[in-house]
Structures are given as C-alpha cells and as structure tokens.
Amino acid sequence: MKPPCEIVVWYVIPAIRSELAKELLNLGMKQKDVSELMDITQPAVSQYITDKRGSGIKLNDDVRGMIHEFARELSEGEATKADLISRTCSICHNVEISDVLEQLNIDKSELGDDCQSCLGSEVN
C-alpha cells in the first residue's frame, strides 16, 4: 500500500500541473514559456498536455476552476512564478481525497491511522 504522501506526489500534484500547463497554453502561452514559468522542462510540458503525465486522476470542477483562475492570473501578470508553490499547495488542499482514493480503487480504511497528514481531516 502506498502511503498518502506518495499518492499526493504521484497523482495529485501531476494532475494539477497538467491542468495548469493546459490552461496556460489555452491562454496563448508557448510551451517554452510555460516550462520556464512552471520551472519544468519543455518535454515535461509536452507530456502534461498530451496526457502522458498527470492523467492518473480527474480533478473536480471546483479544483479545475481554481487552476483556471490561477492560470489567468499568471498569464496576465497578477501572479508570478514565486506564487507557484503556495498556490499549488492551496489547490492541492482543495482536492477531494476521498474522490482520489476512489479513482485509484484504494479503500481509505487500508491507510492506517498513523499516516494521514497529507490527507487532512477528510479521511477520518
């Protein structure tokens, strides 16, 4: 069984990055500019937008809306590269962990009580 923090790293964060890269491209940015802004390689951007990376789970409409708004702010200069970590964490905290576990066919009772910090209070 994967610990909750590994689920976040392998599925949730890549899904957020994938959606953000797609939104930035939809707003007219070039892959090279997206890679520089997100501090990832251009091939990583390509993999995100072609669903070769970050497509293991589907994010709900509320989370996708937060990502869309952040992408708009980035493209219009209202947010900067310095905001990436805090905004990604904020978006991540709004992901419905029970939905992620369901998509991955993981029974939350299998996680144990001693390792739930990445999942917040929703699991209890």
Stockholm file with secondary structure:
# STOCKHOLM 1.0

chainA/1-124         MKPPCEIVVWYVIPAIRSELAKELLNLGMKQKDVSELMDITQPAVSQYITDKRGSGIKLNDDVRGMIHEFARELSEGEATKADLISRTCSICHNVEISDVLEQLNIDKSELGDDCQSCLGSEVN
#=GR chainA/1-124 SS CCCHHHHIIIIIHHHHHHHHHHHHHHTTCCHHHHHHHHTSCHHHHHHHHTTSSSCSSCCCHHHHHHHHHHHHHHHTTSSCGGGHHHHHHHHHHTSCHHHHHHHTTCCGGGSCSSCCGGGGGGGC
#=GC SS_cons         CCCHHHHIIIIIHHHHHHHHHHHHHHTTCCHHHHHHHHTSCHHHHHHHHTTSSSCSSCCCHHHHHHHHHHHHHHHTTSSCGGGHHHHHHHHHHTSCHHHHHHHTTCCGGGSCSSCCGGGGGGGC
//
